Amino acid sequence: MEASIVLDALDRRILRALQANGRATYDQLAVEVQLSASATLRRVKRLEEAGAIAGYVAIVPPERVGLGLTAYINVRLEKHTESHKRNPMDLFKASVQAWPEVVECVALTGEMDYLLRVVVEDMAHYSRFIMDTLLKHPSVEDCKTSFVMDRVKAASATPV
């Protein structure tokens, strides 16, 4: 894990403003953070180079593009044995990168090994993903799914 960078109050204001509107011009951003446009540009470039800003994206609500079902899937992998050429976790991590339905994958402590956030069209799409992809993966031992009924809060911004 990389070390965090030291942020001052202006850096934090810039990050909050960009998280609210990543398409803001440097002039607009400068007005909002009360700094000159050239100083704002220098700070944004420094934040990008330091990795505090990893990129800029459009936020696409899944349901607006035909992906009406979100599921959280807890995945337990088989345990590593001497007969394996590669670690089951390495195999799984490599495979999950190619599955477009998986929009987030995190490693967990506790009973399960990974938590996947999966976005699909409908229950039929979910079933195909589980039966034809996830459960056929050689490292997967078990999975348990919870479906999203209502999105109470969905923040994309980091609280800086």
Phi, psi and omega in degrees: 000134182283150179291148178281157178263158179276125180248135173265181184299321179293318177302315181296319178296319178297314180297317178298317181295317180292327177291330178282326181208090181290350180263005180298141175285165178296328177295314178297316180298318180299317178298316183295323183262002177060057180216160177291157181297320181292320177293323178296315178302314179300318180293318179297315179299319178296319178296321177295313181297327180280350180088006177288335172243112184269341181168178180233133183222161169268137178267117185249111177297121185306318183294337179282347180240027173085012179250082190272357183234123175245133180230145171252123184242118173277130183238130173249131180262157174294155181279152181294132175235166182294338183285345181279138174284323179236151177298133179305326179293320178296317178300315182295312181300322178293317182293318186298335179297333184267355183269107184295335180293334181275112180261348176204140177219124179233145174277142185238159165268166176099204188293321182260158184267323184222154171238123178253137168257118186243133179240122183223170181294310188198186182296325178296318178295316177302313181300317178298318180297314182295308187286321187265342184240293189296306184287345176273352179291132186296339181271343186280124178262320185203156173212151177226134187244141168236135181260143178283123176266322182208133178270104184281320176212133178220085181266137174259347183275142173273134183285086179265000000 
